[in-house]
């Protein structure tokens, strides 16, 4: 059984070592970890057309890894703001549409509105429980860690990557389908 390892870890300085660590943890639980950087693209685009072509190849290769995976483990921790990495959100949505089990992990367990309040100090409360950001946009308060579309796509959300791998290995049956509860 295999799991796609979604998250912004690919942007770390030590991305290759981080991916190797994640794959090792998966292996210890009888799973094959599929890391986005497994799709090695050694290209240096010389112009915007080549950059777009490379981006498209990366996108399609990552979707292919999700296609062949039995489930997804996704880092939904805040990334460059109060919300998660947008690429990971797309991967979660794609996996959800394919009806694959998704286990998220998040090191910041505050609700989304509390993350926004810290990030955007101009957020204000109108009527009780209705928050507006500096642009006047409503900040939903559902008690979720991020947008409900992400939280509700996840079968379960835990604190750490290691916990997420334990959960997905328990969720996946021997044939790669969801185990019966």
Backbone bond lengths (Angstrom), bond angles and torsions (degrees), N, CA, C in turn:
res aa  C-N    CA-C-N  psi(-1)  N-CA   C-N-CA  omega(-1)  CA-C   N-CA-C  phi
1 X - - - 1.451 - - 1.528 109.38 -
2 X 1.308 115.33 146.85 1.457 119.58 -177.21 1.523 110.45 -129.31
3 X 1.332 114.92 153.03 1.459 121.88 176.94 1.520 109.73 -132.12
4 X 1.317 114.68 137.47 1.454 121.16 175.69 1.522 108.06 -81.90
5 X 1.322 116.80 133.87 1.460 122.76 -175.97 1.538 108.97 -102.98
6 X 1.312 115.62 92.80 1.463 122.02 -175.29 1.518 110.45 -91.72
7 X 1.318 115.54 143.38 1.458 119.50 175.45 1.510 112.42 150.83
8 X 1.322 115.92 169.45 1.459 120.74 -177.64 1.525 114.22 -78.94
9 X 1.323 118.31 8.31 1.467 120.82 177.84 1.515 112.84 -57.47
10 X 1.326 116.66 -22.49 1.469 120.33 179.67 1.527 112.37 -67.17
11 X 1.331 116.94 -13.65 1.466 120.72 179.73 1.535 112.86 -95.18
12 X 1.324 116.80 -3.39 1.466 120.53 179.99 1.527 110.79 -67.20
13 X 1.338 116.08 155.27 1.471 120.35 174.87 1.520 110.68 -61.05
14 X 1.330 115.53 -34.77 1.462 121.65 -179.25 1.533 111.41 -104.10
15 X 1.323 116.66 39.50 1.463 121.96 -173.14 1.532 112.91 -55.73
16 X 1.316 118.02 -41.27 1.467 120.05 -179.14 1.527 110.95 -66.17
17 X 1.324 117.06 -44.01 1.461 120.37 178.69 1.525 110.79 -66.69
18 X 1.323 117.03 -38.40 1.455 121.94 177.93 1.533 110.23 -62.13
19 X 1.313 116.28 -44.50 1.460 120.85 177.65 1.518 111.59 -62.71
20 X 1.335 116.60 -40.55 1.468 120.46 178.19 1.528 110.15 -62.71
21 X 1.334 116.44 -40.55 1.468 120.59 177.13 1.528 110.42 -61.45
22 X 1.325 116.62 -48.41 1.459 120.08 -179.19 1.525 111.03 -60.92
23 X 1.305 117.07 -42.34 1.470 120.60 179.54 1.529 110.97 -65.81
24 X 1.325 117.03 -34.79 1.462 121.38 177.54 1.530 110.84 -65.51
25 X 1.320 117.30 -43.58 1.465 121.19 177.44 1.526 109.41 -60.75
26 X 1.316 117.32 -43.21 1.466 120.41 177.90 1.525 110.76 -60.42
27 X 1.307 115.87 -45.01 1.467 120.93 -178.79 1.523 111.43 -58.98
28 X 1.313 117.17 -38.77 1.467 121.28 179.14 1.529 112.34 -65.21
29 X 1.338 115.94 -16.23 1.461 121.11 177.64 1.529 111.69 -108.23
30 X 1.330 115.74 16.26 1.456 120.48 177.32 1.521 114.43 75.58
31 X 1.319 116.99 21.02 1.462 121.89 -178.01 1.522 110.80 -116.99
32 X 1.304 115.75 149.67 1.457 122.01 172.53 1.519 107.49 -96.65
33 X 1.330 117.11 116.16 1.451 121.40 178.21 1.519 110.71 -82.55
34 X 1.310 116.79 128.63 1.471 122.66 177.71 1.525 107.60 -106.47
35 X 1.316 115.59 107.27 1.470 122.51 -174.45 1.530 108.55 -99.80
36 X 1.333 118.41 135.28 1.468 119.95 -176.93 1.531 114.41 -52.33
37 X 1.320 117.60 -34.55 1.463 119.16 -179.31 1.530 112.40 -75.93
38 X 1.343 117.48 -1.10 1.468 119.91 170.89 1.526 109.40 -62.37
39 X 1.328 115.87 -25.96 1.464 121.72 175.14 1.525 107.57 -83.66
40 X 1.318 115.95 83.59 1.468 119.93 -175.92 1.528 110.40 -74.15
41 X 1.304 115.53 120.97 1.454 121.83 175.07 1.523 107.25 -120.97
42 X 1.303 115.89 101.48 1.464 120.87 -179.86 1.519 109.14 -94.17
43 X 1.315 114.95 73.00 1.452 120.08 -177.84 1.512 109.48 -130.59
44 X 1.301 115.03 145.92 1.465 121.96 175.05 1.522 107.39 -122.39
45 X 1.334 116.04 95.55 1.465 118.65 -178.35 1.522 111.18 -58.34
46 X 1.328 115.06 138.12 1.458 120.68 -179.03 1.525 112.63 -97.14
47 X 1.338 116.30 -12.55 1.462 119.32 -179.38 1.525 108.78 -155.36
48 X 1.326 116.35 177.17 1.465 120.40 -175.06 1.529 112.17 -66.24
49 X 1.331 118.25 -33.13 1.467 120.27 178.07 1.520 110.96 -65.78
50 X 1.322 116.88 -43.36 1.463 120.38 177.91 1.525 111.00 -66.96
51 X 1.329 117.33 -37.30 1.466 120.95 178.40 1.528 109.94 -64.10
52 X 1.333 117.17 -43.22 1.470 120.69 178.82 1.531 110.74 -64.84
53 X 1.322 117.47 -40.37 1.469 121.13 178.68 1.527 110.52 -63.63
54 X 1.327 116.72 -41.27 1.466 120.67 177.74 1.526 110.37 -65.35
55 X 1.325 117.09 -44.29 1.470 120.74 178.75 1.528 110.27 -58.88
56 X 1.315 117.27 -40.75 1.463 121.26 179.16 1.523 110.78 -65.69
57 X 1.321 117.74 -41.16 1.474 120.79 177.94 1.527 110.66 -63.10
58 X 1.321 117.61 -41.51 1.468 121.50 178.16 1.521 110.00 -63.80
59 X 1.314 116.80 -46.79 1.468 122.34 179.48 1.533 110.37 -56.40
60 X 1.319 117.23 -50.59 1.467 121.11 -177.80 1.527 111.63 -66.37
61 X 1.323 117.05 -37.36 1.470 120.33 178.80 1.528 110.51 -65.97
62 X 1.330 117.17 -40.73 1.463 119.94 178.41 1.531 111.04 -66.79
63 X 1.332 117.43 -40.68 1.462 119.52 176.28 1.528 110.42 -62.41
64 X 1.319 117.08 -37.28 1.464 120.18 177.44 1.525 110.77 -62.56
65 X 1.331 117.70 -40.41 1.467 120.03 177.04 1.531 110.69 -62.27
66 X 1.325 117.02 -38.93 1.467 120.07 177.58 1.529 109.58 -66.72
67 X 1.330 116.79 -40.04 1.468 120.60 178.52 1.524 111.62 -56.49
68 X 1.325 116.94 -42.82 1.468 119.62 -174.88 1.527 113.00 -86.58
69 X 1.328 117.04 -13.29 1.466 120.65 179.82 1.526 110.56 -75.21
70 X 1.328 114.71 152.17 1.458 120.76 175.70 1.529 111.76 -86.56
71 X 1.316 117.40 -19.67 1.459 122.73 -179.98 1.513 109.90 -164.43
72 X 1.321 115.72 179.36 1.465 121.74 -177.58 1.520 109.40 -133.94
73 X 1.321 115.37 137.52 1.461 123.02 168.80 1.528 105.20 -113.55
74 X 1.343 116.91 123.02 1.462 120.64 -171.40 1.521 112.30 -128.71
75 X 1.332 115.32 132.14 1.462 122.39 174.44 1.527 107.62 -82.92
76 X 1.334 115.65 111.03 1.470 119.90 -179.93 1.529 111.19 -107.71
77 X 1.316 116.72 21.46 1.468 121.42 176.88 1.529 109.40 -66.62
78 X 1.338 117.10 152.19 1.465 119.07 177.13 1.529 111.22 -54.74
79 X 1.333 114.87 142.42 1.461 122.04 -178.42 1.517 108.38 -141.64
80 X 1.305 116.73 114.32 1.469 122.70 179.70 1.528 112.51 58.24
81 X 1.315 116.67 37.53 1.458 122.02 -179.84 1.517 110.11 148.91
82 X 1.335 118.05 -165.83 1.456 120.12 -176.00 1.525 113.72 -78.25
83 X 1.311 117.10 -13.44 1.451 120.87 -174.79 1.529 110.92 -111.36
84 X 1.310 115.08 170.36 1.457 122.01 -177.83 1.530 111.88 -73.62
85 X 1.315 115.90 172.40 1.462 123.12 175.73 1.525 109.53 -62.87
86 X 1.323 116.89 127.61 1.460 121.64 -176.54 1.527 112.25 -64.74
87 X 1.327 118.25 -34.60 1.460 120.51 177.31 1.516 110.99 -62.91
88 X 1.326 116.50 -40.38 1.459 120.88 177.52 1.527 110.23 -65.46
89 X 1.330 117.44 -37.00 1.464 120.50 177.63 1.526 110.54 -62.01
90 X 1.322 117.04 -40.21 1.464 120.35 177.96 1.522 109.83 -65.30
91 X 1.327 116.98 -42.20 1.464 119.95 178.84 1.531 111.19 -62.60
92 X 1.325 116.98 -39.23 1.471 120.88 177.14 1.525 109.75 -63.48
93 X 1.316 117.25 -45.28 1.460 120.45 178.98 1.516 112.27 -60.78
94 X 1.322 116.33 -41.92 1.466 120.86 179.12 1.527 110.28 -64.08
95 X 1.320 116.90 -47.04 1.468 121.06 179.97 1.525 110.70 -64.24
96 X 1.321 116.95 -37.36 1.453 120.96 178.53 1.526 110.73 -63.68
97 X 1.328 116.43 -42.10 1.467 120.43 178.46 1.526 111.07 -62.72
98 X 1.329 116.43 -29.30 1.468 121.25 177.92 1.525 111.93 -84.84
99 X 1.342 115.97 1.65 1.477 122.26 179.31 1.529 112.77 63.92
100 X 1.317 116.73 33.54 1.459 121.01 177.67 1.524 109.24 -89.55
101 X 1.328 117.70 144.25 1.460 119.02 175.29 1.529 110.07 -67.75
102 X 1.320 115.25 138.67 1.466 121.75 -178.39 1.517 107.60 -128.71
103 X 1.322 115.94 125.88 1.458 120.87 174.09 1.519 107.29 -114.55
104 X 1.325 115.26 119.38 1.449 120.33 178.46 1.509 110.56 -95.68
105 X 1.316 115.24 156.57 1.465 120.32 171.38 1.510 108.16 -137.01
106 X 1.334 114.60 144.70 1.454 120.29 -174.04 1.520 109.07 -146.69
107 X 1.318 115.94 122.42 1.467 119.36 -178.98 1.526 112.26 -80.32
108 X 1.327 117.75 -11.13 1.460 122.19 179.22 1.526 107.56 -113.68
109 X 1.330 116.85 102.68 1.463 121.77 -173.30 1.531 113.92 -89.33
110 X 1.318 117.21 9.40 1.466 118.94 175.80 1.524 109.41 -69.27
111 X 1.336 115.68 154.59 1.458 118.57 175.73 1.529 109.21 -67.56
112 X 1.327 114.84 159.09 1.457 120.50 -178.76 1.530 111.61 -56.99
113 X 1.335 117.52 -44.13 1.458 119.18 -178.47 1.536 110.46 -61.92
114 X 1.314 118.54 -37.01 1.466 120.03 178.37 1.525 111.63 -68.10
115 X 1.320 117.70 -33.49 1.469 120.62 175.28 1.530 109.96 -66.33
116 X 1.326 116.42 -42.39 1.469 120.58 179.15 1.518 110.39 -64.41
117 X 1.342 117.04 -41.27 1.464 120.31 179.95 1.526 111.90 -59.11
118 X 1.329 117.11 -37.39 1.465 119.78 178.62 1.521 110.96 -74.51
119 X 1.315 117.02 -38.34 1.460 121.95 -175.50 1.527 112.02 -75.60
120 X 1.327 116.79 -41.59 1.460 122.91 -177.07 1.531 108.19 -114.59
121 X 1.310 116.16 92.67 1.468 120.65 -174.23 1.526 112.93 -68.31
122 X 1.339 117.35 -8.27 1.459 120.26 177.90 1.528 112.27 -92.03
123 X 1.328 118.31 2.07 1.462 121.30 176.91 1.521 108.94 -64.91
124 X 1.318 115.77 134.72 1.463 120.78 -177.50 1.528 110.36 -127.61
125 X 1.333 114.75 157.60 1.452 120.73 176.63 1.520 108.51 -100.09
126 X 1.342 115.02 129.42 1.469 120.09 175.33 1.508 107.62 -93.82
127 X 1.323 117.32 -121.61 1.465 118.70 172.18 1.523 108.85 -57.28
128 X 1.323 119.03 152.19 1.469 120.96 -176.65 1.533 112.45 -46.89
129 X 1.336 114.43 125.48 1.459 121.14 177.39 1.515 115.23 82.47
130 X 1.324 118.49 2.99 1.466 121.25 177.92 1.524 108.19 -110.95
131 X 1.320 115.54 111.60 1.455 122.01 -177.42 1.521 109.86 -105.27
132 X 1.338 115.93 142.97 1.462 122.47 177.37 1.522 108.57 -126.58
133 X 1.338 116.09 134.61 1.468 119.54 178.04 1.527 110.04 -80.02
134 X 1.318 116.35 -178.01 1.466 120.68 -175.37 1.527 112.75 -61.54
135 X 1.346 117.86 -20.54 1.461 121.80 178.15 1.523 112.50 -94.97
136 X 1.347 116.54 5.05 1.449 120.73 179.38 1.524 114.11 83.70
137 X 1.321 117.08 6.21 1.463 121.21 -179.40 1.524 109.61 -82.99
138 X 1.344 115.70 137.77 1.455 121.29 179.84 1.528 109.97 -66.74
139 X 1.331 115.21 137.28 1.462 122.05 174.26 1.524 106.07 -105.14
140 X 1.332 116.15 109.34 1.463 120.79 -177.09 1.515 111.41 -64.41
141 X 1.310 115.36 138.87 1.469 121.42 177.62 1.524 108.29 -121.53
142 X 1.323 114.22 93.12 1.459 120.38 177.32 1.528 111.02 -110.34
143 X 1.328 116.21 6.05 1.456 119.37 -176.32 1.517 112.97 75.95
144 X 1.333 116.57 13.42 1.466 121.48 -178.78 1.532 110.38 -90.32
145 X 1.318 115.72 163.01 1.460 121.22 179.78 1.523 111.84 -77.46
146 X 1.318 116.52 -25.49 1.465 123.26 179.19 1.521 106.50 -150.98
147 X 1.289 118.10 -162.22 1.452 122.06 177.58 1.527 109.59 -54.09
148 X 1.337 118.12 136.83 1.464 120.03 -179.08 1.526 113.86 -57.23
149 X 1.327 118.10 -27.12 1.464 120.19 178.29 1.528 110.49 -63.15
150 X 1.316 117.11 -31.50 1.467 121.14 176.80 1.519 109.73 -79.34
151 X 1.325 116.40 -54.35 1.464 119.76 -177.19 1.529 111.80 -55.97
152 X 1.319 116.44 -42.58 1.465 120.13 -176.42 1.532 112.43 -76.79
153 X 1.315 118.02 -15.46 1.472 121.11 174.48 1.518 111.48 -77.84
154 X 1.316 116.11 -21.86 1.463 120.30 -177.86 1.527 110.60 -84.96
155 X 1.304 115.30 131.78 1.461 120.99 175.90 1.517 109.52 -62.20
156 X 1.323 115.27 -38.19 1.461 122.12 178.78 1.525 108.00 -156.22
157 X 1.331 116.34 151.54 1.466 122.20 175.17 1.519 107.59 -126.12
158 X 1.336 115.36 127.99 1.464 122.12 -178.93 1.521 109.18 -123.79
159 X 1.327 116.16 -178.32 1.469 120.99 -174.83 1.522 115.33 -83.14
160 X 1.347 117.66 -34.12 1.463 120.00 -171.28 1.523 112.10 -131.01
161 X 1.304 115.12 160.27 1.460 121.50 175.81 1.524 110.63 -58.53
162 X 1.311 116.31 -44.53 1.465 120.40 -178.20 1.530 111.40 -60.02
163 X 1.338 116.17 -42.46 1.472 120.17 176.39 1.529 110.70 -63.54
164 X 1.320 116.70 -39.88 1.467 120.81 -178.95 1.528 110.97 -62.53
165 X 1.324 116.37 -40.14 1.468 119.77 178.66 1.527 109.97 -66.36
166 X 1.315 117.48 -40.23 1.467 120.12 176.59 1.526 111.09 -59.86
167 X 1.323 116.46 -43.50 1.463 120.81 -178.17 1.532 110.54 -67.20
168 X 1.328 117.67 -46.86 1.471 119.12 -177.59 1.528 110.61 -65.67
169 X 1.328 117.01 -34.88 1.472 118.74 178.69 1.525 110.48 -67.43
170 X 1.317 116.92 -32.19 1.461 121.05 176.57 1.530 110.62 -73.75
171 X 1.325 116.53 -38.65 1.463 120.80 -178.60 1.520 112.95 -68.44
172 X 1.321 116.21 -36.59 1.460 119.59 -176.47 1.534 109.79 -79.95
173 X 1.301 115.85 130.42 1.461 119.64 175.29 1.526 110.41 -80.12
174 X 1.308 117.31 175.13 1.461 121.51 -176.89 1.525 111.99 -61.64
175 X 1.324 117.97 -28.25 1.461 119.86 -179.14 1.528 112.20 -93.61
176 X 1.336 117.44 8.04 1.459 121.11 177.45 1.512 113.60 87.07
177 X 1.328 118.39 4.69 1.459 120.94 176.85 1.527 108.24 -98.80
178 X 1.293 115.74 166.58 1.463 118.31 178.29 1.506 110.14 -62.59
179 X 1.317 115.54 131.58 1.457 120.55 178.14 1.524 109.34 -69.53
180 X 1.300 117.41 147.07 1.462 122.63 177.81 1.527 108.64 -73.01
181 X 1.314 116.22 137.30 1.474 120.04 179.58 1.508 110.30 -82.49
